Amino acid sequence: MKQGIKIANRHKVLDCKCFRIYNKNDKILCELIYEKEIEQVKKNDRVASIDIGLENLFTIAFNYNKKGISIKGTKLKAINQYFNKEKARLQSMLPNKQYVSKFINQLLYKRTEQLRNYIGYYTNKLIEILRTERISKLVVGYNKGWKQEINIGSKNNQSFVNIPFKKILDILRYKLEDNGIEYKEQEESYTSKASYLDNDEIPIYKEETNEIKFSGRRIKRGIYKSKQGKIINADLNGALNILKKSGEKLIEELEYLRFDNIFTSKLV
């Protein structure tokens, strides 16, 4: 009788250092762990920042005259909406005070794997852009209330429940390190409300006792209007404010902000 199992080595140029086997949702998983040399990005003054959201998962701003870029997160949103609706349907069929079943566990496993795959896809897209632009540091807007699984309000439950933003950042941090790009977190309070175009000061949450007033405002989803009447993509406004709040300096003037309507290049 033969013993053992064969596992395909998909990274033949890398050294496999160890492996681990564990149980997850009634499945046996095996992970191979490789050792890889980190290819360092040459240190320079190029810095990018990202605002993380639902419609646009990553909106990227740069500290030089490069138009902002948005990476849409529609797949994550769709996966999570389906999970929430299907979970509610399955739970409605259960006896009172029972919330879990074999089918719900299978649904959870499927969702977890789908999210893992698409988080990998979107973070790889981001890394590709950063490497192309020779970015040596990424500033990430961070909400201290984020957990691995979060719920930030009943109105948006179908989209927001269980979208693991903290997990996304953990994966992103690992991939940045793997590519030799410095990771820097910046507390992001008020960055979506302050007007970058009007050079609003951006306070820190709970450290201000007076009522805070900002020059501009959101006029509809995804659109921010400055005091001067200029229109800017709301997520780009947030990403620029995250860059500003972090203390990172511009290395050249952002001439694209001179236009009356400022939007981002979008990638799906």
C-alpha positions, 0 to 999 in steps of 0.5 A, a space after each residue: 500500500 502506497 503512503 504519502 501524497 504528491 504535491 506539485 511544485 509550482 515554483 521550481 526556481 524557489 527553495 521550499 523550506 517547509 510545509 504545514 497541514 491544517 483543517 479548515 471548514 472540514 477540508 484538509 489544506 496543505 501549504 508550501 512555504 518558500 524562501 525568496 530573495 526580496 528585490 528592493 526598489 531603489 530608494 528615491 523620493 517617489 511616494 504614493 498614498 491610497 484611500 481604501 473604499 468599497 466602489 473603488 477599492 484602492 484610489 492612488 495619489 502620487 507626490 509628483 505630477 501623475 494623475 490619480 488611479 482608481 482600482 475598482 473593487 466591484 468583485 469583492 462587493 458582489 461576492 459579499 452581497 451574495 454571501 449575505 443574502 444567501 446566508 440570510 436565506 439559509 438561516 431563515 430555514 433553520 430551527 429557532 436559535 440555530 444559526 449555523 448549518 453544513 450549507 452555511 459553512 460551505 457557503 462561508 468557505 466558498 466566500 473566503 476562497 473567492 475573497 482571497 483570490 480577488 484580494 490577491 488579484 487587486 493587490 497585485 494590480 496595485 503592486 504592478 502600478 507602484 513598481 512601474 512608477 518606481 514608488 519606494 514608499 506607500 502611505 495607506 489610509 487606516 481606520 482604527 475601527 477596522 477589524 478582520 471582519 467588520 460591520 460599519 452600518 446597517 444602511 450598507 450592510 449588504 456591502 460592508 458586512 464582513 468585508 475584511 479591510 484589515 485583512 486586505 491591508 495585512 496582505 498588502 503589507 506582506 506584498 509590499 515588503 516582498 517587493 521592497 516597497 516601504 509600508 506606512 500607515 496613516 490615521 485617516 480621520 477627516 481626510 474625506 471631508 477636508 478639501 485638498 484643493 482649498 488646503 484645509 487643515 486636517 485634524 486628528 479624531 477626538 483631539 478637536 473640541 471645537 466644531 470642525 468646518 471644512 471648505 468643500 463638501 461631497 455633492 453626490 457619490 464619488 464627487 467632491 466640490 471645493 470652495 472654488 467650485 472645482 470638481 474632484 473625484 472624492 476618493 482622490 481628494 481623500 488619497 491626497 489628504 492622506 498623503 498630506 496628513 502623513 507629512 510626505 512632501 510633494 516633489 513637484 507641483 501637481 499641475 493636473 489639479 489646475 483643471 476644473 474637473 479632476 477625475 482618476 484613471 480607472 482600472 477594473 
